[in-house]
Amino acid sequence: MTFAQQTYVPDDNFEQELINLGYDSVLDDSVLTANINTVTQLYVNNRNIVDLTGIEDFVALQGLNCNFNPGLVNLDLSNNTELISVSSNQIWGTQSGSLANINVSNCTSLQFLTCLHTQVTSVDVTNCPDLIDLNIGHNLIDSINVSNNTLLETIIVDNNLISSIDVT
């Protein structure tokens, strides 16, 4: 007897959005991995998601938009190596969301990263050689290394703790 592989999705709001999108049918903390491992675009904006556990099995994911989920604290995208674009704006205005950690360290295809109005203190983009646009304004970042990002055309780091930046 063979059992289909399941992906653990503990956040009910995240799983409900996967149900709404047609990738799952029962709110039971899991989704069939075969239903999500070919998804290339995922938009889960403003869904009160606090945990994106399960995102690691979206292995074909190229675009992720998870804006306005202010309870989201950790965003580990290290297994999503096909990502081209990530947007995680937390809150409009001057109030920041609770996102404290974002991991794009293995996202070697990443071209566009937007992470605004969060509590993030660091972003490692040294393994993202294709990065073109980096917008990490309104965070708690005190330094950023973009020395490996030779394709970088736009970098926005306003309202951070950065006192200087070397873009040579």
C-alpha positions as CSV (number, residue, x, y, z in Angstrom):
1,M,0.0,0.0,0.0
2,T,1.4,3.4,-1.0
3,F,0.4,6.6,0.8
4,A,0.6,10.0,-0.9
5,Q,3.1,12.4,0.5
6,Q,1.7,15.2,2.7
7,T,3.0,18.6,3.5
8,Y,2.5,19.9,7.0
9,V,0.6,23.2,7.1
10,P,-0.1,24.1,10.7
11,D,-1.5,27.6,10.1
12,D,-5.2,27.3,9.5
13,N,-5.3,30.7,7.7
14,F,-2.6,29.5,5.3
15,E,-4.3,26.2,4.7
16,Q,-7.7,27.9,4.2
17,E,-6.1,30.0,1.5
18,L,-4.7,26.9,-0.1
19,I,-8.2,25.5,0.0
20,N,-9.6,28.7,-1.6
21,L,-7.0,28.4,-4.3
22,G,-8.0,24.8,-5.0
23,Y,-4.8,23.2,-3.8
24,D,-6.5,21.4,-0.8
25,S,-10.0,20.4,0.2
26,V,-10.0,19.7,4.0
27,L,-8.7,21.9,6.8
28,D,-6.6,19.2,8.5
29,D,-3.1,20.7,8.8
30,S,-1.8,19.1,5.7
31,V,-2.0,19.3,1.9
32,L,-1.0,16.8,-0.7
33,T,2.5,17.6,-1.8
34,A,1.7,16.7,-5.4
35,N,-0.9,19.5,-5.3
36,I,1.6,22.2,-4.5
37,N,5.0,21.2,-5.8
38,T,4.4,22.5,-9.3
39,V,2.8,25.8,-8.3
40,T,4.8,28.8,-9.7
41,Q,2.9,31.8,-8.3
42,L,1.4,32.2,-4.8
43,Y,-0.5,35.2,-3.6
44,V,-1.5,35.0,0.0
45,N,-1.9,38.7,0.9
46,N,-3.9,39.9,3.9
47,R,-4.9,36.5,5.2
48,N,-3.8,36.8,8.8
49,I,-1.2,34.1,8.2
50,V,1.3,33.8,11.1
51,D,3.2,30.7,9.9
52,L,4.1,29.8,6.3
53,T,5.3,26.3,7.3
54,G,4.7,24.2,4.2
55,I,6.0,26.8,1.8
56,E,9.2,24.7,1.6
57,D,7.4,22.1,-0.5
58,F,6.4,24.7,-3.1
59,V,9.6,23.8,-4.9
60,A,8.7,25.2,-8.3
61,L,7.6,28.6,-6.8
62,Q,8.9,31.6,-8.8
63,G,6.7,34.3,-7.3
64,L,5.6,34.8,-3.7
65,N,3.5,37.7,-2.5
66,C,2.7,37.5,1.2
67,N,2.0,41.1,1.9
68,F,0.0,42.3,4.9
69,N,0.2,39.3,7.2
70,P,1.4,41.3,10.2
71,G,1.6,38.2,12.5
72,L,4.1,36.5,10.3
73,V,7.4,36.4,12.2
74,N,9.6,34.0,10.2
75,L,9.8,33.6,6.4
76,D,12.1,30.7,5.5
77,L,12.4,30.5,1.7
78,S,15.7,28.7,1.7
79,N,14.2,25.6,0.0
80,N,12.5,27.7,-2.7
81,T,15.4,27.9,-5.0
82,E,13.4,28.8,-8.1
83,L,12.1,32.0,-6.6
84,I,12.4,35.1,-8.9
85,S,10.3,37.5,-7.0
86,V,9.4,37.9,-3.3
87,S,7.2,40.6,-1.7
88,S,6.6,40.8,2.0
89,N,5.3,44.3,2.9
90,Q,3.9,44.1,6.3
91,I,1.9,47.2,7.1
92,W,1.2,50.5,5.3
93,G,2.4,53.6,6.9
94,T,4.9,53.9,9.7
95,Q,3.8,51.0,11.9
96,S,5.8,47.8,11.3
97,G,4.7,44.2,11.1
98,S,6.3,41.5,13.2
99,L,8.3,39.8,10.5
100,A,11.7,39.3,12.2
101,N,13.5,36.8,9.9
102,I,13.6,36.3,6.2
103,N,15.8,33.6,4.7
104,V,16.5,33.9,0.9
105,S,20.1,32.5,1.2
106,N,19.6,29.7,-1.3
107,C,17.4,31.7,-3.7
108,T,20.0,31.8,-6.5
109,S,17.4,32.9,-9.1
110,L,16.0,35.7,-7.1
111,Q,15.7,39.0,-9.1
112,F,13.3,41.1,-7.0
113,L,13.1,41.3,-3.3
114,T,10.7,43.6,-1.4
115,C,10.6,43.4,2.3
116,L,9.1,46.6,3.8
117,H,7.9,47.8,7.3
118,T,9.1,44.8,9.3
119,Q,11.4,44.0,12.3
120,V,14.0,42.3,10.1
121,T,17.5,43.0,11.2
122,S,19.4,41.4,8.4
123,V,19.0,40.1,4.8
124,D,21.6,37.8,3.2
125,V,21.5,38.3,-0.6
126,T,25.1,37.2,-1.2
127,N,23.9,34.0,-2.9
128,C,21.5,35.9,-5.1
129,P,23.7,36.8,-8.1
130,D,20.7,37.6,-10.4
131,L,19.2,40.2,-8.0
132,I,18.1,43.3,-9.9
133,D,15.8,45.1,-7.4
134,L,16.3,45.2,-3.6
135,N,13.8,47.2,-1.6
136,I,14.3,46.7,2.1
137,G,13.1,50.0,3.5
138,H,11.6,50.6,7.0
139,N,13.3,47.7,8.8
140,L,16.0,47.4,11.5
141,I,18.9,46.4,9.2
142,D,22.3,47.9,10.1
143,S,24.3,46.5,7.2
144,I,23.8,44.9,3.8
145,N,26.4,43.2,1.6
146,V,25.6,43.6,-2.1
147,S,29.1,42.9,-3.4
148,N,28.0,39.7,-5.2
149,N,24.9,41.4,-6.8
150,T,26.6,42.8,-9.9
151,L,23.2,43.0,-11.8
152,L,21.6,45.2,-9.1
153,E,19.9,48.2,-10.6
154,T,17.8,49.5,-7.7
155,I,18.5,49.4,-4.0
156,I,16.2,51.1,-1.5
157,V,17.3,50.9,2.2
158,D,15.6,54.0,3.6
159,N,14.6,54.1,7.3
160,N,17.0,51.4,8.5
161,L,20.0,51.6,10.8
162,I,22.5,51.5,7.9
163,S,25.0,54.3,8.3
164,S,26.9,53.5,5.1
165,I,26.8,51.1,2.2
166,D,29.5,50.0,-0.2
167,V,28.0,49.5,-3.7
168,T,31.3,49.1,-5.5
